[in-house]
Amino acid sequence: MVVNIDGERRILQVYSQNFTSLFCAFQELQIKMIDTSQQLKIADVQIEQLRRQQHHARLTDSELSQLPPSTRVYEGVGRMFLLQDIAKVKETLEGRVKAADDKIKKLQNNKAYLERTLKDSESNLREMVAQKQAAKS
């Protein structure tokens, strides 16, 4: 009986290299999925915060609309307050609402991209597992 030890070693080395590369690819995909999920959560929090800011600015604007035009209004700037016309304060509030709306749109576009990336990573991960199971069979 003749045993080919070198051939068996080569087979084991090839199998070990394939397993190691598959394992590394699996880990990379898993890390990418976790990172993408975290970025999605951050985007959700930022969108919610911007919506609250918009709501606050709109409420302030509606309250200012009920005041007579001659009312003295102070606008907070850093640590101080400046005396402003009601029209000027309303203009500032409208600018804040528009800026927040633009940021929300950008974040939603980024969120859609991240969701597509997450789905692609999940499908790649499933495909990799299916290939591994098919290789075992």
Secondary structure, 3 states (H helix, E strand, C coil): CCCCHHHHHHHHHHHHHHHHHHHHHHHHHHHHHHHHHHHHHHHHHHHHHHHHHHHHHHHHHHHHHCCCCCCCEEEEECCEEEEECHHHHHHHHHHHHHHHHHHHHHHHHHHHHHHHHHHHHHHHHHHHHHHHHHHHC
